């Protein structure tokens, strides 16, 4: 007779608490916030929620696997271009997008044809970024390239893709990009308020789905293996595992998540262009995760929302000096909050702040024995009493 493994009540309670928090987050953003802010702000918030999705993908590879990617703009842009190509083809039969005529192109390029199909496009939004990320990861990881060299290679790949897309005027409109604001989606204008609100709700749903996927991947044996690769990859290799396969898999998944985020951002911003592959933009993605706290998932979402919303507010109120505020924020995170906002809370940041302001720390015992004056007086008396004969302090 085999015995079943006992359940862990603490772990079950933690999962229930996390599910409740995630559900509450979704309800607040889906029901309450639309009642409190104007439509224009809601559209901006929808873009930031899509950026939080790509931040989750970066936290998956950087926070848990130790792969600092500075080229996630590639996968973000590929997802955006895939959906934008489909929307650009929502035209009468035998009519091609207008920009082709500007460069003398009369027939639709062959690689555009599959994007007439919406099912193919929805697959391409995450399959193409995942395939490119997996291929790039395989080439890099099979040669055991890691650390700063991996970061440099991902940034070099970003420059290559940026220059390639930037120069393809006849094929994808080059620097001008592909506009989606005036396109038709299921018979409605993409830029209309009704469609934008539905996209906002869809972004919340997909953000919750991406969070659940990342939480599932980082839990259990697979998650522990990712952390082991991050902390001591040679030891993992000597234990009989092949880190290359796992790193390629997780990097491909991160690319797929970034592709979905790019598609959502494209239809909510109204355009996709090679600027999505700008070096500064990919570095900002990493900064969001660092601000919130890498290796936490919640921190990635929090960092993306806080940094981007602060950028909007500061740029509106202080248009000439807001970049100095942003730079100061990053300096504070590096010097004072190296583990991000979530890490600060986990390390007793509230008690440290109370001590800095002169308040007594909160006791973790019940009742508050550590702070009881009588107990403290008795301890002082015991410490001040001379030792008995034969005893030593």
N, C-alpha and C positions, 0 to 999 in steps of 0.2 A: 504494500500500500504506500503510495507516494504522498508525501506531505506537500501541501501548497505553500508557497512563499507568503509570509504574513504581509499584510498591507501596511503602508506607512501613513499613519494619520496626518503627520505633519506635512508630508509631501502632498497628500490629497488636499489638505486645507490650503496649501500654497497655490496649487493649481486652481482651486475654486476662487480664491482671492484674486488671482491674476485674471481669470476669465471675467469676473465681476468688474474689475477695473477696466479691462479692455472694452467690455460691453457698455460701461458707463461713459467711457471716452467717446465711443461711437454715437451713443444717444445724444450726448451734449453737442457734438459737432453736427449731427444730422438734424436735430430738432430745435435745440435751444439757440445756438449761434445764428442760424438764419433769421431768427426773430429779433436779434439784437444789433446786427450790422447791416449796412446797405448792400445792395446787389453787387455794386462795383467791388466792395471789400470782400464779398463772399467769393467772387471769381478769383481774386488774388489769393485768398486762403486756399481755394481749390488747387491752385498751382503749387503752393507750398506743401500741401498734403501729398501731392505727387512727388515732390522733391524728397519728402520724408521716406517714400518707398525706396528710392535709390540709396538713401542714407542707410536703410536697413541692409541692403545688399552689400554696401561697403563695410558695415560693421560685421557682417557675416564673414568676410574674407580677412579683414584687418583685425577686428577685435577678438575673434575666436580662432582664426587660423594664422594670424601674424603676417598676412600678405598685404603690404601697403601699396595699393594700386592708385596710381596717379593718372590713369587713363580711362576711367569709367565713363567719361564723356562720349567715347566711341559707341558703347552699347546703348547709352541713353539716346544718342542721336539716331542710331540705326532703328530703334523702335519708333521714334518719331517720324522718320522718313517713310517707314513701311506703311504706317497709317495715313500719312499725308499723301502718298502716291495713290492709295485707294480713293481718298476723298477727291483728289484732283481729277480722277477718271469718272466721276459721277456726272457724265455729260451725255448728250444724245449720241446715237450710234454714228460711228465713223467720224466723230469730232474728237480732236486731241486737245490737250491743255494749251492755252493761248501762248505761253512763253516759247513753245517750240517754234511757232511761226516767226518769232523775233530773230531766231538764229538759222532760219532756212530749213528747218526739219519738217518734212511733209508727212512722214509715216511714223507711227508710234514705235519707239525702240522695243526690241523683242523682250528685254527683261522687265518691261512695264506690263506686259500682257497678263501675267498671273495675278497682278494686283487689282485686276478688275473684279476678282472674286473676294467677297468679304470673308468667308471662312478661311481662305488661304491667307489673307492679310492678318486676321486675328492670330493665326498660327505663326506667321512670319514675325509678328511683333516681338515674340519672345524666343522663337526658335533660331532666327538669324543671329541676334546678339549672343545667344547661348552658344551657337556653333562657332562664331568668331572668337568668343572668349575661351571656349574649350580648346580650339586650335592654337591660339596664342599661348594659353597656359601649358599645353602639351609641349610645344617647342621650347618653352622656357624651363619648365619643371623637369623635363627629362634630362636636361643638362645640369640639373641641381643648382640653378641660379636662384638666389633668394636675397633677402635683405635689401640693401640700398640699390643693388644692381637690378633687382626685379622692378623696383620703383622707377629707375631710370629707363628701363626697357619699355614699361607701360607708357611712360610719358613720351618716349620716342615714337612708339606706335601711334599715339594720339596725334603727334605732329604730322606723321605720314598720312593718316586718314583725313586730317583737317586740310592739308594741302591738296589731296586728291579730290575731295568733295568740293573744295573751293574752286577748282579749275574746270569742273564739269558743267560748263554753261549750257551746252547743247543737250545734255542728258538729264540733269536734275536742277537746272537753273542756277548753278554755281553759287556765288556769294548772295544772291537774292533769296535763295531758298524757296520753299513751297508754302504757299498760304492756304490756310484752312478755314479762316473766319467766315468767308462767304460761300463755302462749299455746302453741299446738301448731304445730310445724314438721315436716312430713313424718311425722306420727304420733308425734312425741316432744316432750316438754316443752322449751321453749327454755332454761329455767333449769337443766336437769339438767347434771351434770358431763360426760356423754358429748357432748351437743350443744355445750356451751361449749368443750370441747377441739377439736371439729371446726371451730368458728368461729375458734378461735385459729389453727389451721393454715391455714384459709382466709384469715385476715387476713395471715399471713406471705406467702402466695402472691400476694395482691393488692397487698401492699406492694412486693414484688419487681416485679410487673407495672407498678405506678405508677412505680417508679424507672426501669425500662427505658423506659417511654413518655417520661418527662421527659428522660432522657438522650438518647433518639433525637431528641426535638424540639429540644434545645439543641445538638445536634451538626450539623455541616455548615453549609450555606448558610442554612437557616432559623434556626439558633441564632445565627449571626453577625449576621443581620438583627435578631433580638431585642436583642442586645447593642448594636447600632448605634442602635436606637430608644431604648434606655436612656441611652446616652452622648450622643447628638446627634440628636434627632428631626428638627429642621429640616433638617439636612443630608441625612437619609434622604429627606425629602419632596422636596427639591430634586434628588435623584438620580433621581427618577422613580418611586419607590415610594409607595404609599399606606399610611402607618402605621396608619390607622384600621382597615382590614380585618384586619391582622395582630394588632393589640391586641384587637380583638373576638374573634378566633379563639382566641388564647391565654388570654384571660380566660374564655371559655366552657369551654375545656378544664379550666382550673383549677377552675371551678365544678363540673364533672362529677366531678373527682377528689375534691373536698370532699363531694359528695353520696354517693359510695361510702363514704368514711370515716365519714360520719354514720350510714349504715345499719349498718355494722359496729359502730360504737360503741353504737348503740341496742340491738341484740340482745345485746350483751355487758354493758351496764349495766342493762338491764331496763326502761328507760323513755326516752321522748323528750318533751320539754316546751319551752315558749318560752324556758326558761333557756339553751338552746343558742344563742339569739340575744342573750344578754346581752353588753353592750359589753365588759366586762372579759374575757370568754372569747375574743372575737375579737382583742383586743389581746394576750392571752397567746399566741395562735397566732403572731403576728408576733414575739413575744419568743423563742419556741422557735427560729425561723429565725435571729434575730440572735445568739443564744447559740452555736448550732452553726456559723454562718458562712453568710451569704447568698451566693447564686450558686455554691454547691458541690454541692447536692443531698444529698450525704452528711452535710453539716453540719445540714441540716434534720431528717433522721432522728435524728442524734445529739442535737441540741438538744431535740427533742420527748421523747426517752426520758430523757435526763439530768434535765431540768427537772422533768418530772412524777414521775419516780421519787424525786428528791430531795425533792419536795414531800410525797410520801407518808411517807418516812422521817422527815423533820423534823417533820411534823405529829404523828406518833406519839410521837416522842421528846421534842419540845419543843412541846406543843400550844398554849402561851400566847404563845410568841415566835417561832414558825417563820416568820411573815410578815416579820420583820426579817431573817432569813437570806435569804429569797427576794429582798427588796429589795436587800440587800447584793450578791447575785449579779448582779442587773441593773446595779447601779452599777459593779461591777467590769468587766462586759462593755462598758459604754459608755465608761468611762474608760481601761481597760487593754487590753481586747481588742475594739477597734472592728470588727475583721474576723471576730470569733468564734473559736471553738476551732480550726477547720480553718485559718482564715487565720493564726492565730498559729503553727501548725506550718509552714505554707508560707513564712512570713517569717523562718524561722530561730529560732523561739521557744526551741528546746532549747538552742541555742548562747547565746542571750541569758540564759537561766536559769542555764546553767553559768558564764557570765561574772559574773553577779550573785552567785553563791555562791563565786566565787574560783577556779573550775576553768579550765584552759586550754581554748580552743575546739578543736573537732575539725577536723583538716585535711581538705580535700577532695581532696588530691593523694595519689598513691601512688608511691613510699613517702612518708612524712610529711616532705616537704622543708621546709615552712614551720616545723616545730617542731624540726628537727634543730639541735642546739647548734653543731656545726661550721659549718653554713651560716649561722646567725645571727651567729657570730663573724666570719666572712669578710665578711658584709655590713657589720658595724660597722666593720671595718678599712677597707673600701672607702669608706665614708661619711666616716671620719675622715681619710683620706689627703688631702694638699693637692693641688689641681688641677695638672696639668702646664702648662708654659708654653704660652700661646696658647689654653688651654682655659678655659672658664668653667663654673661649676656652675649 
